[in-house]
Amino acid sequence: MTVTQVGFIGLGNMGSPMAGHLVDGGFALTVSDAAPGVTERFVAEHPTAIAAADRQSFATAQALILMLPTSDMVEDVLERENVADALSPGCLVIDMSSSEPLRTRSLAARLQARGLSMIDAPVSGGVRGARAARLSVLVGGSEADLTRATPLLEAMAGTIIRVGDIGSGHAAKALNNLVSAATMSITVEALVIAQAFGITAGTMTEVLNSSSGRSNTSENKLAQFMTSGSFDSGFSLQLMAKDVGLAIALARALDRPVEVADDVAGQWRRIAAQVTPATDHTQMYTLLGATLPDAQAGEKS
C-alpha cells in the first residue's frame, strides 16, 4: 500500500525541516508539536499541511512519524495521550527519535497488539543534514515495513541503512553518538594540550585533518562551530549526553564491558548537569577546556 497520508509529531530544529521535505515531496501531512505556536508557524510556512486539532486528526494517517527527544515522550504521545488508539489498523508508526532500544522493542510489541506496525528510524547528520535532506537514517524493523517507509525516508535523507530488527536503529544511533562524543572529548583535550604548548587551535586542526587523528569532529565541527565560537550546530549538549547514556545502559543490559565508554559518559554527564538545554554540544570546546588541569596549568605557566 502506497503511503500518502502522513502524521508528523515533533517540529523542533530537526523535525521542522524534515516535515517540510515531506510537504515538498507531495505527501499530505497532518502535524503537531507541544510547544506553543510551533504547529501554527509550520502550517503558515507550508499551507498544504494541516494542524492536528486532537488525536483524532491522525485517524486517516497511513504512517505516523515521531521526532521527539526521548522514549518517555514517545510513549506519552502514543499511549498516555492515546494517539495510538486513534490510528487505523495497519498504520505504520515510524519513531525517528533517539529512543531507548529495549523500550522500543517493548513498545513495538504493544503496538502490534493494537494492529499497528512500527519501525525505529533515528537519524544522523544534524540540522544541516535535515535542512539539506541529506540525513542518514538507521532503521530497525522488518524489510516489508521499511519498503513501505522508504518513499518517506527518501524525501528526508540521503542514506538509509537497515540495521536489523526493531530497536536496532536506536541501538546503532546511541552507539554512533557514543563514538562521536568520545571523539569530541579527546579532540578537545588534544587541542587544549596543544595550545598550552604553544600550538594554535587552527594549526592543530590542520594537523588532525591531514593525519591519522582526522575525524568528523576535526573535519566538520572544529573550525565550523568550535574555534569559530559560533556553537550553533543545532544539537544540544544535554541530548548528546543522553544518547551516550543510552549506549551505556544498553551495554549494561547486554553485560558488555565499557571501560572507555564509562569515562566518556561520566564526563558528558558531569558537564551536561552544568549547562542549560539550549547549550550546543560543540560548546564542549570551552566547557571541557576550561576544566582541564593541563589547560589551567598552561595558562599559568
C-alpha positions in Angstrom: 0.0 0.0 0.0 1.4 3.4 -1.0 1.6 5.8 1.8 0.2 9.3 1.0 -1.4 10.4 4.3 1.2 11.1 6.9 1.1 12.3 10.5 4.2 14.1 11.9 4.6 14.9 15.6 7.7 16.9 16.8 8.5 20.1 14.8 11.8 21.0 16.5 15.1 22.0 15.0 15.3 18.7 13.2 11.6 17.8 12.8 10.5 21.0 11.1 12.8 20.8 8.1 12.2 17.1 7.8 8.5 17.6 7.8 8.9 20.4 5.2 10.6 18.0 2.8 7.6 15.7 3.1 5.3 18.5 2.1 7.6 19.4 -0.8 7.5 15.7 -1.8 3.7 15.8 -2.2 2.7 13.9 0.9 -0.5 15.0 2.7 0.8 16.0 6.2 -1.0 16.4 9.5 1.4 18.0 12.0 1.6 18.6 15.7 4.1 20.0 18.3 3.6 20.6 22.0 5.4 24.0 22.0 3.1 27.0 21.7 2.9 28.5 18.2 5.2 25.9 16.5 2.5 24.0 14.7 0.8 27.2 13.6 4.1 28.6 12.3 4.8 25.4 10.3 1.4 25.4 8.7 1.8 29.1 7.8 5.1 28.2 6.0 3.6 25.1 4.4 -0.1 25.9 3.6 -0.9 22.4 2.4 -0.1 20.9 5.8 -2.9 20.5 8.4 -2.5 21.3 12.1 -3.8 18.5 14.3 -6.7 19.6 16.5 -6.6 16.4 18.6 -5.6 12.8 18.4 -8.5 12.0 16.0 -6.8 14.2 13.5 -4.4 11.3 12.9 -7.2 8.8 12.2 -6.6 8.7 8.5 -2.8 8.6 8.6 -1.2 5.7 6.9 2.1 6.4 8.6 2.8 8.4 11.8 6.3 9.9 12.2 7.5 10.9 15.7 10.6 13.1 16.1 10.8 13.6 19.8 13.7 13.8 22.4 13.1 10.7 24.5 11.3 7.3 24.9 9.2 8.9 27.6 7.8 11.5 25.2 7.2 8.9 22.5 5.2 6.7 24.9 3.4 9.7 26.4 2.1 10.7 22.9 1.2 7.2 21.7 -0.1 5.6 24.9 -0.9 8.2 27.6 -2.3 10.7 25.2 -3.8 7.8 23.4 -2.8 8.8 19.8 -2.2 5.1 19.1 -5.9 4.5 19.8 -6.9 6.9 17.1 -4.7 5.3 14.4 -6.3 3.0 11.9 -5.2 -0.7 11.9 -2.2 -1.2 9.6 -0.8 2.3 10.2 3.0 2.3 10.3 4.5 4.1 13.3 8.0 5.5 12.5 9.9 6.6 15.6 12.7 8.8 14.3 13.5 10.0 17.8 16.6 8.9 19.8 14.8 6.4 21.9 15.9 3.5 24.2 16.4 0.3 22.1 14.9 -2.1 24.6 11.9 0.1 25.3 11.4 0.5 21.6 11.1 -3.3 21.3 8.5 -3.4 24.1 6.5 -0.5 22.6 6.5 -2.2 19.2 5.0 -5.4 20.7 2.3 -3.3 22.4 1.5 -1.5 19.2 1.4 -4.8 17.2 -1.3 -6.0 19.7 -3.3 -3.0 18.5 -2.8 -3.9 14.8 -0.1 -1.3 14.2 3.3 -1.8 12.7 6.4 0.0 13.8 10.0 0.7 12.8 12.6 2.8 14.5 14.4 5.2 12.2 16.7 7.6 14.1 18.8 10.0 12.1 22.4 11.3 12.0 23.5 14.4 10.2 22.3 17.2 12.4 20.3 20.3 11.5 22.4 20.9 8.4 21.6 17.4 7.2 17.9 17.8 8.0 17.7 21.1 6.0 19.5 19.6 3.0 17.6 16.3 3.1 21.0 14.6 3.4 20.4 12.7 6.7 21.5 9.2 7.4 18.6 7.1 8.6 19.3 3.9 10.7 16.3 1.6 10.5 15.3 -1.2 12.8 12.3 -3.3 11.7 11.1 -5.7 9.0 12.1 -5.4 5.4 8.4 -5.1 4.5 7.8 -2.2 6.8 11.0 -0.5 5.6 9.7 -0.9 2.0 6.5 0.9 3.0 8.5 3.7 4.7 11.2 4.1 2.1 9.5 6.9 0.0 9.0 8.9 3.1 12.6 8.4 4.3 14.0 9.2 0.8 12.3 12.6 0.9 14.2 13.4 4.1 17.5 11.6 3.8 20.5 10.8 1.6 21.3 7.4 3.2 19.0 4.7 4.5 20.5 1.7 6.3 18.5 -1.2 7.6 20.5 -2.1 10.8 18.4 -5.1 11.9 15.2 -5.9 13.7 13.1 -3.5 15.7 15.2 -1.5 18.2 18.4 -1.9 16.2 18.2 1.6 14.7 18.0 3.1 18.1 20.9 1.0 19.4 23.0 1.9 16.4 22.2 5.6 16.8 23.2 5.6 20.5 26.4 3.7 19.8 27.2 6.1 16.9 26.8 9.1 19.2 28.9 7.4 21.9 31.8 7.3 19.3 31.0 10.9 18.3 31.1 12.1 21.9 34.3 10.2 22.6 35.9 11.7 19.6 34.9 15.2 20.5 36.2 14.7 24.1 39.6 13.5 23.0 39.9 16.1 20.2 39.2 18.9 22.6 41.7 17.6 25.1 44.3 17.3 22.4 43.7 20.9 21.3 43.9 22.2 24.9 47.2 20.5 25.4 48.5 21.8 22.0 47.5 25.3 22.9 49.2 25.0 26.3 52.4 24.0 24.4 52.1 26.9 22.0 50.4 25.3 19.0 47.4 27.3 17.8 44.0 25.6 17.5 44.0 26.4 13.8 47.3 24.7 13.3 46.4 21.7 15.3 43.1 21.3 13.4 45.1 21.3 10.2 47.4 18.7 11.6 44.5 16.4 12.6 42.8 16.8 9.3 45.9 15.8 7.4 46.9 13.0 9.7 45.6 9.9 11.4 43.7 11.8 14.0 41.2 13.1 11.5 37.5 12.6 12.4 34.1 14.0 11.9 34.8 16.4 14.8 38.0 17.7 13.3 36.6 18.0 9.8 33.1 19.2 10.4 32.9 20.8 13.8 36.2 22.3 15.0 36.5 25.3 12.6 32.8 25.5 11.7 31.3 25.6 15.2 34.0 25.4 17.9 37.1 27.5 17.3 34.9 30.0 15.4 32.9 30.5 18.6 29.5 30.0 16.8 28.5 26.9 18.8 25.3 26.6 16.7 25.4 23.1 15.2 21.8 22.6 16.3 22.3 19.6 18.6 22.3 20.2 22.3 24.9 19.0 24.7 22.3 17.5 27.0 20.9 15.4 24.2 24.3 14.1 23.3 24.9 13.2 27.0 21.5 11.5 27.0 22.4 9.4 23.9 25.7 8.4 25.4 23.8 7.3 28.5 21.6 5.2 26.3 24.6 3.4 24.8 26.0 2.7 28.3 22.6 1.4 29.5 22.4 -0.9 26.5 25.9 -2.2 27.3 24.9 -2.9 30.9 21.7 -4.7 29.8 23.8 -6.9 27.5 26.5 -7.4 30.1 29.2 -5.9 27.9 32.4 -4.1 29.2 32.6 -0.4 28.6 35.8 0.8 30.2 36.5 3.7 27.9 32.8 4.5 27.3 32.2 4.8 31.1 34.7 7.6 31.3 33.3 9.3 28.3 29.7 9.0 29.7 30.8 10.3 33.1 32.5 13.4 31.5 29.5 14.3 29.4 27.0 13.6 32.2 29.0 15.9 34.6 29.2 18.8 32.1 25.6 18.4 31.0 24.5 18.9 34.5 26.2 22.4 34.5 24.5 23.8 31.3 21.0 24.6 30.0 19.0 22.6 27.4 19.9 25.4 24.9 23.7 24.7 25.2 25.1 23.3 21.9 27.1 20.1 22.2 30.0 21.9 20.4 30.3 24.1 23.4 32.3 21.3 24.9 35.3 23.1 23.3 35.1 25.8 26.0 33.4 23.9 28.8 35.8 21.0 28.8 38.8 23.1 28.0 38.1 25.3 31.0 38.0 22.3 33.4 41.2 20.5 32.3 44.0 20.8 34.7 46.6 20.9 31.9 44.8 23.9 30.3 44.8 25.8 33.6 48.4 24.9 34.2 49.4 26.0 30.7 47.7 29.4 31.2 49.5 30.0 34.5 53.0 29.0 33.3 
